[in-house]
């Protein structure tokens, strides 16, 4: 049996690493466990919107994260021909809420976050499989047969968390109805400078430039879960799928190699009714995984950490801090999970008649209506 920790964090993803930094800044003792033998970001790029940067500002690492991100001053929604459906003025939004929006590579962010954590408190190759709740502490059991004892347990091991499913047996991930391919490629010849997402009857295709002359792209296609055909898809299959889409989608795929492709089904979890369970707290994707349609997955994890950090600074018990965290986070994360799912459902329509009506409405609708869901996220002060 290891010595007892004050806090134990399960999972060294964005939520877990950021929590470790926050606890370290507060002078709290912690141990961080990660199931992978090597801690690194898995995937390609994602967005850090103004609310995430506000959270990082509170934690004290915003400026350094900005240096490894690509400032996004626009991100348009386009139709299959390349005509603009919605073009949010992200620059104006940034000025209004005094924070910028960035695109960042997951590996770059992970390397940075890991570099800020005391490595003596980090243990890789430790897959937590279950826990046992005692009167004043928790025993965490790992796949390698070891056990770790802790006063407070923070579950941050992602959407497929076995510990969350132990707490809430009905919280298994749910399939959104579409799969996604991603890749990060060289941008020195393509010279893509603006982010965009194209909605068409064959699926969606998104582009986000990043630092160091790279561009991140993703493609979403409807189909059954764990589709064996999708598993074997190569770049040529995606070129055929999006053959009728506007430039530079074909050029992007021409510059992508099969080895660059990352494929996965899109999943989320039905909004939970609790995040706090006595001296156990669930955060990040383990608590409120959402589809990527609002670009809020990592952003909400960072909000979690900022709120938790603020509560732990108050003159209250950790149990009270966990309870207050839950009260502040449940409604907001539910709204984002539900709204993101709805946006994805509408964006993935295949019926050309419905798509035509959708596109016409999006073009004539005032910006305030088209951007309503995002503006609500930014307007609400998640720290209060």
N, C-alpha and C positions, 0 to 999 in steps of 0.2 A: 504494500500500500504506500503510495506517494504521500508526501507531506500535504496537509490540507491547504488549498488555495483560497483566497478571498473570492475572486471571480475566476471562473473558467469559461472560455469562449470556444465554442465548437464551430469550426469552419474559418478558413483564412481567405475568404473571398473579399469583396469590397466591404460588406457589412462587418465581417469579423476583424479585418485589419484596421478599418477606421475606428471601430470600438476599442481596439487595443491602443491605438494612438490617443484616443480620448481618455481612457483610464490612466494611461501613462502620464498624460498632462495633469490629471487630477491627483497624481501620487498614490493611486490605488494599485494594490498587488493583483496580478492576474497571470493566468497561463492560457496560451492559445494553442489549440490542437487542430491540425489539418490532416485529412485522410490521404491526400496525395503525397507521394514521396518528395516531390519537388513543388514548391509553392510558386505558381505562375498563373497568369491570366489565360483562360481558355476561351477562345472565340476571336472576334475581330474588333470592330469599333462599336462605340455607342455614344450617345449624347449626354452631356452634363448641362442641363438647363439652368436658368438663373436661380431657381430655388435650391438646386444642388450647390451652386457656388456660394449662396448665402449660408447654407449649412456648413460648408468647408471653411468659410470665413469665421464662423463661430468656433469651430474646432481649432482654427489657427493655421490651416494649411492651404488656403485658397490661392495665394499668390504663387506658390511653388507648383500647384497643379495647373494653373493657367499657363505656365511656361512649357508644359508638355502637351497642351491642347491646341486645337485649331479653332480660332474664333469664327463662329458662324453668324454672319450678319444677315443671312436669308436662308429660307428652306421652303421651297415652293412645292405644292401638290399639283401634278400635271396629269393630263389625260394621255391616252395612248399615242396621240399624234404630237404631243409635246406642248399643247396649249395649256395655259395656266388656269387651274381651277381655283386655287387659293394660294396667296403669296403673303404670308404673315410678315409684318415688318418687325423682324426680331431685333433689329438695331434699336427701334423705338421702344420695344418692350424692355430691352436691356437698360436703356436710359431711364425709363419709368421706374423700374425696380432696382436700379443701381447695381446690377450684376449682368455679366455677359453670358452668352451661350457658347458652349464649346463641343467639338467632336474630339474624341480621344481614343487611342488604341488601348484595349483592355490590358495587354501585356505591359505597356508603358505605365499605366496607372498602378497595376499590381507591384511592379518593381519599385515604383516610388513609395507606395504605402508601406511595403515590407521594409524598405530602407529606414523608415522612421520608427520601427518597432524594435525594442530591446530583444536581440536574437536569443538571449538566454531564456526568454519566456515563451519561445516558439518551438513547437514540436511537430514535425512533419511525419507522414507515414502512420498516423494514428486515427483510424476510423472508429468513431464512436457508434456503437450499435444499440445501446440501451442505457437506461439509468435506473437507479433505485432511490426513492425519496426516503430519507431518514428524518429524525425529529429536528435536528439542527444543521444538517448537511445533506449533500447528495453524493452518491457514488456513481461515477460514470464508468461504464464498461466498454473496453475497446476490442476490436477484432483480434488483436494480437494476444489477448488474454489478460492484459494489464487492467488495473482499476485506478481511477483517480478520484480523490475526495475533495469536495469544494463546498464553500458556504453558499455561493450564488452561481447559477448556471445560466449562461446566455447562449441560446441556440441560434446559430447563424450559418447553418450548413446547407442552405439552399432549398430549392423547391421540392426536392425528393428527400428531404430530411427524415431519417428514420426516428429521430427523437421527437419531432413534432407529431409524427404519425402514431407514436406510442402515447403521447398526451391526448391526441385527437384522432382516433382511428378512422374517422370519416373524411380526413383531410388529404386524400390522395390527389395528385395532380390531375387536371382535366385537359383534354385535347381541344384546341381551338378550331380544328378543322382544316388547317393548312400547315405545310412544311416550309422551311426556310433554308436557303443556301447563302453562305457568306464568304467573303474573301477580302483580303487587303493586298493591293497590287501597286506597282510603280505608277506614279502620276506625272513623271517628268515629260513624257511625250503627249499624254492625253490632255494635261493642263486643265483639269476640271477644278473650278474655283468656287462653285456654288453647290450647296446641298439641295437635293430634290427627291421626291418620291412620285413615281408614275403609277396611276391606277388604270388598269385595263381589264378586258374580259378574260385574259390568259393569266392574270396574276399581277402582282406588284413588283416594282423594281426601284430600289433606293440607292442614292449615291451621297457620300459625305467625304469631302477632302479632309486630309489630316496633315500633321506636321511631317517634315522630312520627305516631302514630295511623294506622299502616299495617298491613295484613295481607297475608302472602304465602300463596298457595295453589298447589297443583299437582295434576294429574290424570294417572294412568297407565292406558293402555288397550292391550290386546293387539292385535297386527296385524303384517302383513308390513313389512319394512324399507322406508323411503322410500315408504310407502303414499300414492298420489296423492289418495285420499279424505281422509286425515288432513291433508295439506298445505293443503286448502281448508276445514278445519273452522273454524267460527265458534262464538261463545258459545252460540248456540241449539242447535248440535249437541251440545255438552257438557251442556247442560240436558236434552236428550232422553236422552243416555246415562245420566245420573245422576238421572233423574226420580224413581226409587223410593228414593233415599237420604234419610237423615234430615236434619233442619235442623241447621245453617244453610246447607247446601251450595247449595240453590237460591237463597237470599238472597245468598250470595256471588257466584254467577254472575249474578244480576240486577244486581249492582253492578259488573260487569265489562264493559268495552267490547271490541269485536273488536280494536281497535288495541292493547289491552293484552296480547294473547296472545303468548306465546313458545312455539314448538313445536320439538321435536327428538326424534329416536330416542334411546333409552337404550343406551349402548355402554360397554364396558370393554376392557381388554386382558388376555389370558391372562398369569398371573404369569410374570415374567422370571426367568432364572437368574443374571443379572448386572446390576448397576447401574454398576459401575466398570470402565472400559476404559483402563487406564494413566492418562493425564492428562485423560481425559474422564469425567464423571459425569452420570448421568441422575437427575432428581429429580421429585417431584410427579406429576401426571397423566401426564407423559411416561414415567415409570418404572413406575407402579402404579395407573393409572386404575381405579376401581372404580365399580360402580353405586351410586346414592345411598341404598340401603336401610338403611344403618347411619349415615348422616349423617357419614361419615368422610373424604370426598374432600379437602376443604380442611384438615381436621384432620391427616391424614397428611402433607400437604405441609409443614405447620408443624412437625410432629415431625421431618421430614427436616432442616429448616433448623436446628433446635435441636441435633440430633445432629451434623450437619456442623460447626456452629459450635464445639461442644465438642471435636471431634477436631482442628480447625484450631488450637485454643488449645494443644494439647499439643506437646511438644518432639519432633516427628516431621515427616517430609516430607509434602508435599501428597498425593503418591501413596499414602503409608501411610494418611493420613487418609481418602482415597477408599476404600481397601480395607477399612478398619475400619468405615466407614459402611456399606458393602455388607453386611458380616457382621452388623451390628446390625439392618439394615432388611429383609433378604430374607424371613425367616420371618414377621415381624409383618405386613408388607404383604400377603404371600400369604394369610395367615389372613383378613385383612379382605376382600380381593378375593373369595376363595372363599365366605366366610360371607355376605357381602353379596349375592352372586349367588344363593346358596341361598335366602336370605330373600325376595328378589324373586320367585324362581320360585314359592315357596309362596304368597306374598301375591297373586300374579296368577292363581291358580287360578280357573277358570270353572265347573268341575263342581260343581253344588249339593250333591251327596252328599258329595264330598270336603271341600267348604267346611264343611258341617255338622259333620263329624268333627273337622276342624281347629279350628273355633271352640270346640267342647265341650272338647277337650283343652287349649286355651289358657286357658279359664276355670277349669278345675279344677287346672291345673298350678301348683305353688308358684312364687312370684315369683322365687326363686333359679334355677329352671329356665328360666322365660320370659326372664329377663334375663341368662342365662349368657353369651351372645356379647358383650354390652356390658360386663358386669362383667369379663370377661377383658381387654378393651381397657383398662379403667381400672386394673385391679389390676397389670398388668405395667408395670414402670418402664422406659420406652423409652430412658431416658438411660443405663442401665447396660449 
